[in-house]
């Protein structure tokens, strides 16, 4: 019985160490943030693929100054306007998918 309990506790600890299930099971991902404006796209003009803290964000052209044909001339979205950077409940930058 003791061996069974030891295995059970070990399995529970291993699952707990994996982090929130919403991140794919790999633990906390993304740059640290404390509020929504802390997170920006990791690429300019809608061409980014993820979210980063503003301290690591790219220097993008002014909103509306992106090259013609850019997915998002406002520099607010990623993945061709299908994702929006935000500060999630674990206080890490993430992308909310909307497509």
N, C-alpha and C positions, 0 to 999 in steps of 0.2 A: 504494500500500500504506500509506503514511504517513497519508493522509487516512482510510482505512478504520480504522486503529488509533485515530486521534483520535476518530472517531465512536463506536467501540466503547468506548473509555475514558469518553467523555462520557456514554454511555448507562448504563454501569455506575455511574458516580458519581450520576447522577440517580436510579437505582433505590435505591442505598444511602441517599440523602438522604430517601427516603420513610418510613423507619422500619420497624418490625416489621410483617409482613403481617397479624398478628392484630388490629391496630387499624384495619383498613379501608384501610391504605396511606397514611394522612394524617400519619404521624409520631407522636410520643409525645403522648398525651392524658391528661387527668386531673391532679389535684393531686398534688404530691410527697408520698411517704410513705417510711418506713423500716421499718415493721413493721405487722402486721395491725390492731392497735387504732387506728392513725392514720386509718383510713378509715371513714366513717359515711355513712348515707343522706343525700341532699340534701333530703329531706322527711320529715315525721313520720308515724307510725302506718301505715306501709306505702304511703304516697302519694307517696314520692319517685320520681324517674326516673333517678337516677345516684348516683355516689359522690363525696364530697368529703373533704378533710382535716378533721379534727376542729376545726381553727381556723376553718373556714368553715362548719361544720355548724350546722343550725338548733337552736334551744332547744326541744326536744320535751318533752311531759309525761312524767312518770315512767312506766317500763314498767307496763303495766296500767291507766294512767290516760287512755288515748286514748278519744275519743268512741265510743259504741256503734256497731257496724257497721264500724269501721275494719278495713282488711285485715290489719294487723299491730299489735296492741296492745303488742308488745315493742320496737318501733322498731328492729328489726334488719334488715329487708328493704326492697326497693324494687319498683316495678312490680307492686303487688298481690301480694306475697310470691314473685314469680317471679325475683327477683334478690337477690344478697347482695354487699355491698361487700367488697372485699379489696385488699390491696397486691400488685400484680403484680410479675413478675420485672424489669420496667424501673423499679421503685420509684415507681409512679404508682397512684393510686386508680382502680379499675376495678370493673365489676359482673360477677359470675359468674352467668350465666343458668341457671336450673334448671327452667324450664317449657317 
